Amino acid sequence: MNNLRVFFAGGLTSYRALFNWLNPWAFLSILVAYPVFQTMYFVYLGRAADTANDTFFLVGNAFVAAAVAGMFGMGQSIGGERRYQTLPTLLASPASRLALFLGRALPAIVNGFVVAALSYTLAALMIHLHIAAGRLAGIAVALLASCFACAGLGLCIGSLAFRTRSISLFADTLSGVFLIVTGANVPLARLPDGLQVLANYIPLTHGIRAARALAAGGTLHDALGAVGKEALIGAVYFTIGVAMLRYFERSARRAGSLDRF
Amino acid sequence: MIRAFASGLRVDLLQLIRTPFDMVGMLVWPLVFASIAYLLLGHASGERALFTASLGAAVMIMWGWVILGAGFALDTQREQGTLELVVGAPTPLVVLVSPVMISRAVFGVYGLLLTLLWGRLVFGIPVLIDDWPAFIAAGVGCILAIGTLGLIAASTFVLYRAAFYLGISLQYPVYIACGLILPFSVLPGWLRPISWLLAPTWGFRALREAASAQAPWPDIGMCFGLSVVYIAIAIPCLAVFEHLARDRATLKLA
């Protein structure tokens, strides 16, 4: 019961701390305006290059918005503890580590989903693109799998907060790389062979593939394989993230570096 | 005042090259933008078009770093409690804030060089600069104009406690409005007049025209002219927003 309380209450408090919720401007600036304009930029670039249609970029960038929210949100929810020097206090508590840190994943997943949905809706309105309502449920399932996978990667990034002062460096670099390697803005067939192989093992790629197939009129049944792969990738990253947390916590305790900032 | 400006420029540049986030970010983002453009446009569009995309990516990152830097620098001062000291110093605020913007625009040269190197080594795009003196003048004009435009944004950030977040959200709207890598033919017509007011439009045009030796001097002139206009706007704006921040006692609110 206590673990559940830590999971939910801790996760929610950590999420609120991310944006210093005294006013909503921080949220609106980076999680609404930024992804919408990013999507618009790549839609226009796609039109100029005549490589793919607007839906290709709309779906790709909505998923990237979810990834950015997941990776930064999850990463920062642990990195922020170090920045504000509350990490030693947190780790000194007898609470379950799993409940503590996985509790931070739930808001990151929900947040990523909401951000992607907002970004998708607003950008679609701006470019007058309509996708049949019946297809949206399937796309939402693919999006949920991607949000889960990105939160898993975010947990890995967040665990680095035990070792480094700024996790933003990793989250920022990955969010840039994801614009290309996941196929969000470049058809995968145009990527070098090595990157095409890598794309299969990172979050987003399969989710985006499934969502595009669904947006084009495919059925959820056909897309389930890709959605399953995305969820599996998420589970693997969560497992790695938990292992990294344990390892880095132990080594940080040994080195006495937890509150060094 | 000159000493304060030069010293601010030196300190901020030193900070930039010692910060992993800035060094790695400046390595990654121009390459990401340029690579997407190369991969979407493809070699069929010609070497000149791809080289122009490299210039566009460099100007994008120059603006990105200036606008992020404007927010980040003020947020950091606010968080560390030194913004009040900066505002309270007898040196005019514009002299203390402008080095941050200019140094970040100068830092964009690192992004430009990396983009050209990346294009050359990975995508086989030759460096096609036909008029070097004009290209260097265009680079200086571009840095100055983008840096001073950032100064106007910074003036509002003195008041705004989530300046960094606002800075993040102002990146892509300017990329779009200025037609960076994008041709204006795919953009809504009403954006064209807005683009004329924004420094990255002229900076990109100046670099592009200088690279292809196509009468770049009017665009370079626009960069320098706009810089003067931006400074003329930024000085009273900074004064007004500084007064408002003092009046509302928000300088210390992190």
HADDOCK unambig.tbl for C-alpha pairs under 7 A between the chains (distance, minus, plus):
assign (segid A and resid 26 and name CA) (segid B and resid 162 and name CA) 6.16 0.50 0.50
assign (segid A and resid 26 and name CA) (segid B and resid 165 and name CA) 5.55 0.50 0.50
assign (segid A and resid 29 and name CA) (segid B and resid 165 and name CA) 5.73 0.50 0.50
assign (segid A and resid 29 and name CA) (segid B and resid 166 and name CA) 5.55 0.50 0.50
assign (segid A and resid 29 and name CA) (segid B and resid 169 and name CA) 5.22 0.50 0.50
assign (segid A and resid 30 and name CA) (segid B and resid 165 and name CA) 5.86 0.50 0.50
assign (segid A and resid 30 and name CA) (segid B and resid 168 and name CA) 6.39 0.50 0.50
assign (segid A and resid 30 and name CA) (segid B and resid 169 and name CA) 5.70 0.50 0.50
assign (segid A and resid 33 and name CA) (segid B and resid 169 and name CA) 5.76 0.50 0.50
assign (segid A and resid 34 and name CA) (segid B and resid 168 and name CA) 6.90 0.50 0.50
assign (segid A and resid 34 and name CA) (segid B and resid 169 and name CA) 4.61 0.50 0.50
assign (segid A and resid 37 and name CA) (segid B and resid 172 and name CA) 5.55 0.50 0.50
assign (segid A and resid 37 and name CA) (segid B and resid 173 and name CA) 6.04 0.50 0.50
assign (segid A and resid 38 and name CA) (segid B and resid 172 and name CA) 5.79 0.50 0.50
assign (segid A and resid 41 and name CA) (segid B and resid 172 and name CA) 6.81 0.50 0.50
assign (segid A and resid 41 and name CA) (segid B and resid 176 and name CA) 5.93 0.50 0.50
assign (segid A and resid 44 and name CA) (segid B and resid 186 and name CA) 6.27 0.50 0.50
assign (segid A and resid 44 and name CA) (segid B and resid 187 and name CA) 6.96 0.50 0.50
assign (segid A and resid 45 and name CA) (segid B and resid 182 and name CA) 5.79 0.50 0.50
assign (segid A and resid 47 and name CA) (segid B and resid 186 and name CA) 6.79 0.50 0.50
assign (segid A and resid 48 and name CA) (segid B and resid 182 and name CA) 6.63 0.50 0.50
assign (segid A and resid 48 and name CA) (segid B and resid 183 and name CA) 6.81 0.50 0.50
assign (segid A and resid 48 and name CA) (segid B and resid 186 and name CA) 6.28 0.50 0.50
assign (segid A and resid 49 and name CA) (segid B and resid 40 and name CA) 5.85 0.50 0.50
assign (segid A and resid 49 and name CA) (segid B and resid 41 and name CA) 5.16 0.50 0.50
assign (segid A and resid 51 and name CA) (segid B and resid 40 and name CA) 6.25 0.50 0.50
assign (segid A and resid 169 and name CA) (segid B and resid 21 and name CA) 5.12 0.50 0.50
assign (segid A and resid 173 and name CA) (segid B and resid 25 and name CA) 6.68 0.50 0.50
assign (segid A and resid 173 and name CA) (segid B and resid 28 and name CA) 6.49 0.50 0.50
assign (segid A and resid 176 and name CA) (segid B and resid 29 and name CA) 6.32 0.50 0.50
assign (segid A and resid 176 and name CA) (segid B and resid 32 and name CA) 6.31 0.50 0.50
assign (segid A and resid 177 and name CA) (segid B and resid 32 and name CA) 6.72 0.50 0.50
assign (segid A and resid 180 and name CA) (segid B and resid 36 and name CA) 6.55 0.50 0.50
assign (segid A and resid 186 and name CA) (segid B and resid 36 and name CA) 6.58 0.50 0.50
assign (segid A and resid 186 and name CA) (segid B and resid 39 and name CA) 6.84 0.50 0.50
assign (segid A and resid 186 and name CA) (segid B and resid 40 and name CA) 6.46 0.50 0.50
assign (segid A and resid 190 and name CA) (segid B and resid 39 and name CA) 6.66 0.50 0.50
